[in-house]
Amino acid sequence: MSSHPWPAPAKINLFLHVVGRQENGYHHLQTVFQFLDYADELKFDLFKDELISLDSNYTQISNDNDLILRAANALKQASGVKKGAAISVMKHIPIGGGLGGGSSDAATTLVALNELWHTGFSVDELVKLGVKLGADVPVFIRGHSAWAEGIGEILTPIEPDEDWFVVIHPGCHVPTAQIFADPDLTRNSPPITIRDFVAGAVHNDCEQVVFREYPEVARAAKWLNSWSDARMTGTGSCIFGRFNNKLQADEVLKQLPAEWQGFVAQGINYSPLMERLALEKQD
């Protein structure tokens, strides 16, 4: 077993615009992904036989739907490797919160097992496997904050300010498919440029639908708006607010109503998964 866990960091969408829709139902997006220094932890114990198993601290996801097992099996099938692994995960990122936990876990599985199984896939080859698992998986594989277009897989590295955030999870799970299928979702936001993003001309098109269907998310946003310009991340239920330093963020978190969960994290532009991979290569 690798002596150190492999991190699967959370992400936030600093904005999310829906600029069109494909004939197959997928939506054209513009967004910025930034990582947080808040992560799930995965460990991999290699087997001589071909068994792949998963031990986790959550029960909401069946093995058939778990992206960790799907990622491991996808790499195994694509590479033809005759090895297995016992995977254990300590999940900290809320499920269904829009923080990318499942996609990040899948990316970490692909990156870690590619190294540990010596399958030799390039980053681009891992991305081709990852995008079949989810549109957010590629950004976690590439490991750098990015301006994203297409369905979220066309990535341009950028470096937004590494601010501090209060992230609130109001205790509900918002299904992405439900939000993108809603007839009231805005699907024609005009495309913008990175310069527009830097100037602050951004929002999240999914908020109106989510706030209507999940009032507790709207209440969390209203509460956080007292201290910061609160925004929803992705299509999930988590709300974040930006702060200049950790002290300010910590003071707000102390006042969080007991009915909600929350944490303070810093935005980071370079994924800790890349640092962990470099450490493995040195051993």
CORJO-V809660 format. One record per residue. RES is the residue in three letters. SS is DSSP state (@ for helix, = for strand, . for the rest). NEAR is the number of other ideal C-beta (glycine too) atoms within 8 Angstrom. D_FIRST is the distance of its C-alpha to the first C-alpha in Angstrom with 2 decimals. Layout:
# CORJO-V809660
<<RES SS NEAR D_FIRST> <RES SS NEAR D_FIRST>>
This chain:
# CORJO-V809660
<<MET . 6 0.00> <SER . 10 3.78> <SER . 3 6.07> <HIS . 6 8.58> <PRO . 8 9.41> <TRP = 14 11.21> <PRO = 13 14.88> <ALA = 16 17.29> <PRO = 15 20.64> <ALA = 14 23.87> <LYS = 15 26.94> <ILE = 16 30.62> <ASN = 12 33.48> <LEU = 11 36.04> <PHE = 12 38.58> <LEU = 12 38.84> <HIS = 13 41.92> <VAL = 15 42.58> <VAL = 11 44.89> <GLY = 8 45.39> <ARG = 8 44.37> <GLN . 9 43.67> <GLU . 3 45.43> <ASN . 4 42.20> <GLY . 7 41.89> <TYR . 7 39.23> <HIS = 11 40.34> <HIS = 12 40.74> <LEU = 13 39.25> <GLN = 13 39.33> <THR = 12 36.82> <VAL = 13 34.81> <PHE = 16 31.10> <GLN = 12 29.82> <PHE = 14 26.38> <LEU = 16 26.08> <ASP = 9 23.97> <TYR = 10 22.86> <ALA = 13 19.68> <ASP = 14 17.38> <GLU = 11 13.71> <LEU = 17 10.98> <LYS = 11 7.24> <PHE = 13 5.73> <ASP = 9 4.21> <LEU = 10 6.44> <PHE = 11 9.60> <LYS . 5 12.38> <ASP . 5 14.91> <GLU . 8 15.75> <LEU . 7 15.04> <ILE = 13 13.92> <SER = 8 13.82> <LEU = 11 14.01> <ASP = 7 14.17> <SER = 9 16.22> <ASN . 5 18.74> <TYR . 7 21.59> <THR . 3 23.91> <GLN . 5 26.25> <ILE . 9 24.64> <SER . 5 24.56> <ASN . 7 21.80> <ASP . 4 24.42> <ASN . 7 24.93> <ASP . 11 21.49> <LEU @ 13 20.87> <ILE @ 14 17.07> <LEU @ 11 17.51> <ARG @ 11 20.49> <ALA @ 18 18.74> <ALA @ 13 15.95> <ASN @ 9 18.79> <ALA @ 12 21.04> <LEU @ 18 18.78> <LYS @ 14 18.21> <GLN @ 7 21.97> <ALA @ 8 23.05> <SER @ 10 21.02> <GLY . 6 21.45> <VAL . 8 17.94> <LYS . 4 17.44> <LYS . 10 13.75> <GLY = 11 12.13> <ALA = 14 9.34> <ALA = 11 9.02> <ILE = 16 9.68> <SER = 10 10.65> <VAL = 15 13.27> <MET = 9 15.45> <LYS . 11 18.66> <HIS . 7 21.21> <ILE . 14 23.30> <PRO . 11 26.22> <ILE . 11 26.40> <GLY . 10 29.55> <GLY . 14 30.38> <GLY . 14 30.60> <LEU . 15 27.70> <GLY . 13 25.67> <GLY @ 14 22.66> <GLY @ 10 22.22> <SER @ 13 22.82> <SER @ 17 20.47> <ASP @ 16 17.60> <ALA @ 17 18.55> <ALA @ 16 18.73> <THR @ 15 15.34> <THR @ 15 13.94> <LEU @ 16 16.15> <VAL @ 13 15.44> <ALA @ 15 11.62> <LEU @ 15 11.63> <ASN @ 12 14.63> <GLU @ 10 12.83> <LEU @ 11 9.62> <TRP . 13 12.06> <HIS . 5 14.67> <THR . 9 17.27> <GLY . 5 19.36> <PHE . 10 21.01> <SER . 5 23.07> <VAL @ 7 23.20> <ASP @ 6 26.42> <GLU @ 8 24.99> <LEU @ 14 22.17> <VAL @ 13 24.98> <LYS @ 8 27.01> <LEU @ 14 24.30> <GLY @ 16 23.73> <VAL @ 11 27.44> <LYS . 6 27.79> <LEU . 12 25.47> <GLY . 10 27.37> <ALA . 8 29.67> <ASP . 13 27.63> <VAL @ 16 24.38> <PRO @ 14 25.67> <VAL @ 13 26.25> <PHE @ 19 22.65> <ILE @ 13 21.54> <ARG @ 11 24.19> <GLY . 8 23.29> <HIS = 9 26.83> <SER . 14 29.45> <ALA = 12 31.94> <TRP = 12 35.35> <ALA = 15 34.86> <GLU = 8 37.43> <GLY . 8 37.77> <ILE . 9 35.67> <GLY . 13 33.41> <GLU . 10 31.81> <ILE = 7 34.29> <LEU = 11 32.86> <THR = 8 34.55> <PRO = 9 32.62> <ILE . 10 34.53> <GLU . 5 34.10> <PRO . 10 35.69> <ASP . 4 36.15> <GLU . 7 33.06> <ASP . 9 34.86> <TRP = 14 33.80> <PHE = 15 33.79> <VAL = 17 34.37> <VAL = 17 32.72> <ILE = 14 34.20> <HIS = 11 32.97> <PRO . 13 36.06> <GLY . 8 34.28> <CYS . 9 34.99> <HIS . 8 33.20> <VAL . 16 35.12> <PRO . 7 34.56> <THR @ 9 34.73> <ALA @ 6 36.69> <GLN @ 9 39.34> <ILE @ 14 40.02> <PHE @ 10 40.29> <ALA @ 7 42.58> <ASP . 9 44.93> <PRO . 4 48.38> <ASP . 6 48.93> <LEU . 13 45.96> <THR . 7 47.24> <ARG . 10 46.46> <ASN . 7 48.79> <SER . 10 47.84> <PRO . 5 49.18> <PRO . 7 46.58> <ILE . 9 46.10> <THR . 6 44.94> <ILE @ 8 42.39> <ARG @ 6 45.46> <ASP @ 9 46.38> <PHE @ 14 42.93> <VAL @ 6 43.26> <ALA @ 6 46.72> <GLY . 5 45.36> <ALA . 6 47.07> <VAL . 9 44.26> <HIS . 7 43.43> <ASN = 10 41.35> <ASP . 12 43.33> <CYS . 13 41.39> <GLU @ 11 42.40> <GLN @ 10 45.82> <VAL @ 11 44.56> <VAL @ 15 41.68> <PHE @ 11 43.99> <ARG @ 8 46.52> <GLU @ 9 44.21> <TYR . 12 42.05> <PRO @ 6 44.41> <GLU @ 10 41.75> <VAL @ 15 40.14> <ALA @ 11 43.60> <ARG @ 9 44.13> <ALA @ 13 40.93> <ALA @ 14 42.03> <LYS @ 8 45.51> <TRP @ 10 44.21> <LEU @ 15 41.99> <ASN . 10 44.89> <SER . 4 46.67> <TRP . 8 44.44> <SER . 10 43.11> <ASP . 6 43.60> <ALA . 12 41.23> <ARG = 13 39.68> <MET = 16 37.53> <THR . 15 34.32> <GLY . 13 34.17> <THR . 11 35.52> <GLY . 13 33.60> <SER . 18 34.89> <CYS = 14 33.57> <ILE = 15 36.19> <PHE = 14 35.71> <GLY = 14 38.12> <ARG = 8 38.04> <PHE = 14 38.78> <ASN . 5 39.51> <ASN . 7 37.29> <LYS @ 9 34.82> <LEU @ 6 37.62> <GLN @ 10 39.66> <ALA @ 13 36.79> <ASP @ 9 35.87> <GLU @ 8 39.54> <VAL @ 14 39.75> <LEU @ 11 36.60> <LYS @ 6 38.16> <GLN . 5 41.00> <LEU . 10 38.94> <PRO . 5 40.54> <ALA . 4 38.65> <GLU . 5 38.60> <TRP . 11 36.13> <GLN = 7 32.65> <GLY = 10 31.95> <PHE = 8 30.06> <VAL = 11 30.78> <ALA = 11 28.76> <GLN = 10 29.58> <GLY = 15 29.89> <ILE = 13 27.83> <ASN . 11 28.45> <TYR = 10 25.25> <SER . 12 22.04> <PRO @ 12 19.20> <LEU @ 15 16.95> <MET @ 9 18.69> <GLU @ 9 18.00> <ARG @ 12 14.24> <LEU @ 11 14.53> <ALA @ 8 16.74> <LEU @ 9 14.39> <GLU @ 11 11.70> <LYS @ 7 14.70> <GLN @ 5 15.73> <ASP . 4 12.78>>
